[in-house]
Each structure stands twice: as C-alpha cells, then as structure tokens.
Amino acid sequence: MLHIYCGNGKGKTTAAVGLTVRAAGSGMKAVFVQYLKNGTSSEISQLRALGVTVMAAESCTKFTFQMNDAEKGELRAEHDAMTEKCRSMLGERVQLLVLDEFIGAYSKELLNREKALALIDEAKEKGCEVVLTGRDPAPELEERADYITEMKAVRHPYDKGVQARKGIEY
C-alpha cells in the first residue's frame, strides 16, 4: 500500500519515522531514504541502531533554491542512484520503504519521474508498504495512494523567527 504524508505542517517525517520504528519493532525489513536531505537529522542514528537501512542525498548541503544548475544536476544523479538502489533491494523482501521528501524531489524534477513511479508501482506489486513525504503531491502520486494524511500548520514557532531546533525539527 502507498501512504502519503503531506501538507504544510510539521510532522510528516516524524510520522514516517514512527511507522519505521513500529515496523522494525515487529521484525519487518525497513528502508528509510531521504531525498533532499543529507542524512544528518537526529533520527538517522537511531533508525540504523534498529537495523533499518538508511540512505540519504549526502551532496544535499543547502536548500534547492540556493543551488546552481550543476549542483541540482549532481543531486538529481544522486537521487536517481538511490531510486535504483531501492529497486534492487525490493528483491531482498523489503516490507517498508520510506521515501522521505520524495514529493519535493519529484515536483522539482530532481529525480527521474518514470523510474520513481516504476519503483513505487513495483514495490506495491511486491506487497511492500511505501511511504512518501512532502508538500503538494502530484495527481499521479495521489491516484496511487491508499492513505493520504495531511499535516496542516495552524501555528509554528518559525513564524515568530524561531529557527529549527535539533532534536525537535531535525
């Protein structure tokens, strides 16, 4: 089944991490992939400690609006390589595949869309639970979804100038 955690509110990645912990705790083989993130979020070490396979876009050291075309090209190549690695891992009986910030990478065309959709479709065909996070999912992603959960921002400290805090937002 395909789960989408979307919206402008906090909690999309947190929900995906929670589901990953639950799956790992039940003995499921889980893979957690971070698009548009370089793997330095605080949860990553704990996911690895639980036996979760983690991948991240290590070359992603700034926001996409700060990147030049060469940096975006490098990031796209890294995203495509992660997508292909995920496809190859499906043969290893992956039961949960979390694609964190996939929706943003997809909408910004920072990955090969055809191959990305093929990954989602193949994973679902093999009985793998797939989770996508990000804002504003494309219609073709929503059409494939079995679950869509929207996180809505009502109030956030960022609006008052409070920057992201380690252990809370990352």
N, C-alpha and C positions, 0 to 999 in steps of 0.2 A: 504494500500500500504506500501511497505517497502522502506525506504530511507537509504542509506549508505553514510556517510561522512567519507572518508578515506584519506590516504596519509601521507607523512612525513612533511607536512606544518602545520603552526598554523591556527586555525580557525574551527576545527571540532566540538569541544564542543561549541564554540561561535555560530556557525551556528545552532546547536541543541537548544541552549538556546533561540536564536532569534525566531526559529519556535515555541518553547514552549510559549514564550511571546505572539506571534501572536495568537496562538490557545487559550490561556487563555483570551486574549483580546476579542476574538469573542465568549466567553462563553463556549468553549469546556472544557470538563473534561480532564485534563492532568496529567500524572505521569512521573516524572523525576527520573531515577535510575542511580546511579553512581557505577559502578563496578571499582575495583582497585583504588578507591578514598574514602576518609573518610568523605566527606560532609563539608569540611571546606573552599571550594572555595567561593569566594566573591559573586557569583551569587545566591547561595543557599538561603540566607535570602530573597532576592527579589522574587525568584520564590515562596517561601512559602507565602510571602505577597500577591501575586497574586492569591492565592488559589490552587497552584499546589502541589500535593502530592509528597514529595521528600523522597527517600531512598538512603542510602549510606553504603558502607562497612566500618563501623566505626573501625573495627580492623585493617584496612589497614593503617599503620603508616610509612611504608617505601616502597621502590621500591621492586619489586618481586625478583630481582637478589640479594637483601640483606637478603631475608628471608630464614629461615631454613625450613626443611620439615614439622615440627609441625606448624609453622606459616602459611605455604601455605595450610595445611590441615584445619586450622581454617578459613582462608579466603575463601577456597572453600566451606566450610559448610555455611558460611555467604552468599556467592553469591547464593548458591542453595536455601537458605531460601528466599532471595529476589526474585529469579525467581518464586518460588512457590507463594509468596505473590502477585506478579504481575498477575499470572494466576488466582488467586482467585478474584482479583479486576476486571478482564475483565467482570465479571457478573454485575459490577456496571456501565456499559456503558462508560468505559474509551474510549476516542476518539483519544488521542495521548499518545503513550507510547515511551518515550525516554530511550534508554539503552546506556548510556554514557560509553565509554571504554569497552563495551561488546566484541568488536572484539579481544582486547588483552586478556581478561579473557578467551574467547573461544579458542584462539590459544594456550594459555599457559595451557589449560585444568584445569583452576581454577574455573570451574563450570561443572555441568553435561550437556554434549553436547546434549544428547537426549531430556532432559527436556527443555533445552534452545531453541532448534529447535521447539519443540512442542509449546512453548509459542509464538514464532514468527508466526507459522502457524495458531494457534488458534486465535491470535489477528487479523491477516489478514482476516481470515474467518468471524470474527465478525465485519469487516469494520473499524477496528482501524488502524490509521496511526502508523507505528512503525519506529523509527529512531535508527540506530546503528552507533556508532562512534568508530574510532580506525584505526590502521595501518594494511595493508595487510589482507583484509578479505579472509576467506577460500572460495573455489569454491562453496560450498553448500550455503553459505550466498549470494554470488554474484548471483547465479542462482535464488534465491528467490526475489532478489531486483527489484523494479520498477524504482528507481532512484539510481544512483551511482554518487557521486560528489567527485572528488579527489582534495585535497588541496596539492599543490606542493611547497616545500620550495625552494625559489630562493636565499633568503638571510635571515639570522636570527641573532639577537644580541648574542645569545648563542654561536655562532661560534667565537665571539670575547671575550668570557669569561663573558658576562653579564648574571647573574643569573635571574631566573624567578621573575617577579615583581608582587606584589599584586595589583589586580585591572586591570592588563593587561594580564598576563598569568594565573593567578589564582584568 
